[in-house]
Amino acid sequence: MKMKVKLWIEDQNNNLVFGDGKNEIISCLDSTGSIAETSKQLNMSEEKIFKHLDILEENNEKEMVLCIKGLKKTSKPSYILTADAREILQTYQIYQYDVRKFSELKFEEIFGNIKNN
């Protein structure tokens, strides 16, 4: 047996503010700076990534990602996280780590004596 935990944060209206999927997307976007590369790495369409980013900004009521246009018309834009996005990302990742660690310990405490069949 193994334990799995899925986390997300909602606002008072049950709108998704942040979760594992958004964490994965903006973490990858932060490292690549590119929607296209993020799309490839996560095996997700660029359209779906933009929808996630729109939801993220709408439900957090803050700008999360900045688009920096290239100097040449042929240059692709770069994407960078705002300070607010970095704060949410870092805070969520700490929360995610702590909850998963606690869950693993509690799982082992409760189910540790049960053997896999």
Buried (B, 14 or more C-beta within 10 A) or exposed (E): EEEEEEBEBEEEEEEBBBBEBBBBBBBBBBEBBBBEBBBEBBEBEEEEBEEBBEBBBEBBEBEBBEEEEEEEEEEEEBBEBBEBBBEBBEEBEEEBEEEBEEBEEEBEEEEEEEEEE
